[in-house]
Amino acid sequence: MLGVGLLHLAWWLIDERIPGDRAQMFQQLGAAYLSWGRPSTELLRLLTEPTGWFNVGLAGVVRLLGPSPGLIRSVCMAWSLALVGLAALLARRLAGPWVALATVAILSTSNLIVALGRIVWFHIPEAALAVALASLLVGDPELRWRRSPWLLALGGALLLSLRSTGGFWLVTLLPLVWPSLRARRRPLIGVAASWALAALIPLRTLSVYLRGKLQARELYAELVPSLAEQLGGQHVGWLALALLAGAAAVGAWGLRSHRLALVVLLTWVLAPLALVGVFRSGIENHDVFMPALALLAAAGLVRGPRSAGLVLVGALVWQGLSQGLDRDQRRPLAGWVMSGDEEPVLDFQRPYAGLGRPEIEALFDASCDSDRPRTCLIVVHQGLFHPFSGSAGELELFLLQRHEVYLQLLHRQRPDQIRRTPRALAATVCDGGAQQELWLRRSPDSAERLTSALRLWELVEVWRAASDERCELVWYAPRGELARPELLPAR
């Protein structure tokens, strides 16, 4: 059972594909990459912004080893593996090695850890940092080890400055800080000072972040499934959810002697459920949920006769693996259990099932007449690298090393707000479908903006190709003129 989980973790590292979910993009990654290796204050500036240290560090690794989807994926996987390992360490310190093994087995088939861990998803490192701090405080509650205050200060600062939500999860750890407070440990002054300094980074944008979340609440309510459907139908499965919930209740009773840690674990399970109810967003935005639930359930499953516990853990693992057979839900082992040709899987440089990197690069080559950074503006309507994507595609551009290209999204800016005439306009045009309907709910004036852009810039269609059975990618150029039309890809 544990071997299956570890085998799956190893498979992540050699699998050349990722689930079809959109990768979350970075606004700062390209700037950080270009700033490495040259005298510049840009890196220092980025470090004062949320997610800045993550992007600066990733850009440094990529600058050293060279940009590639495999490298980006490996970095993502490193955080996921760290999260699983740290959850096992926390479980071992609380309840022993058998609970640690069961925790690894459960997490290794969790969609919230496995699938999201294969794409750029900031909440995975956020959860890893939170679990690391919890493990540190459980192992050394009074901070007697010389390294503990330094690790606590550094880990808390990284957690605070990673995302605007980091401060909330750091607050949930305060019960574990109580023993060191009671012992009046002086190093806590330095820890508090480092946290206060790091908190200045997200506090500058926290009000904007919360306001945006609340404004998007109605949209989330329309687009995001109910909490029950997220847990039972998407991320966990009904059988696994029932087994985990029951085992977690038993595990919580068994861990009652670790009251402070139990408070933290229960908070990590219950707070995400409450936050989903308030903001109507996805449970995947709160990834501490799954490690906490898995740990509590593991403690419950091995509390009784060990053979019975192992049978139940095996059932949970099989539940996770078997969902990989569902082609409509990209489950943990879907890329392995399935033959692979049932459903195309998106890659970081593969925008559609029918189009790929060569076509996109050829379109850029035909449209752009300079290789200087950010000199070739491409306006995007309804997605370029991914159909109906709300992101511009900075990560894809970065991996393609097309620094001369920069994208502006038509659903975020009206044509009259875009000051420069673009080199081209890329439009995904579809014949109906659920994605089109959802897009029109989000951007009801989308068609009007496209019509306005075509008229304002005198855009003429110069190329189109089918991207799937419903959609086409259409390429427009001002007055039909391209810098190098002979480089257009074949239709």
Secondary structure, DSSP 8 states (H G I E B T S, - for coil): -HHHHHHHHHHHHH-----SS-----SSHHHHHHHTTS--SHHHHHHTSTTHHHHHHHHHHHHHH---HHHHHHHHHHHHHHHHHHHHHHHHHHH-HHHHHHHHHHHTT-HHHHTGGGS--THHHHHHHHHHHHHHHHHSTT--STHHHHHHHHHHHHHHHH-TTHHHHHHTTHHHHHHHHHTT-THHHHHHHHHHHHHHHHHHHHHHHHHHHHHTHHHHHHHS--HHIIIIIIIS-HHHHHHHHHHHHHHHHHTTTSHHHHHHHHHHHHHHHHHHHHH---GGG-TTHHHHHHHHHHHHHTTS-HHHHHHHHHHHHHHHHHGGG-TTS--TTHHHHS-S-SS---BTTB-SSS--HHHHHHHHHHH----STT-EEEEEES-SSSTT-SS--HHHHHHHT-TTEEEEETTTS-GGG--S--SEEEEEEESS-HHHHHHHHH-TTHHHHHHHHHHHTTEEEEEEEESSSSEEEEEEEETT--S-GGG----
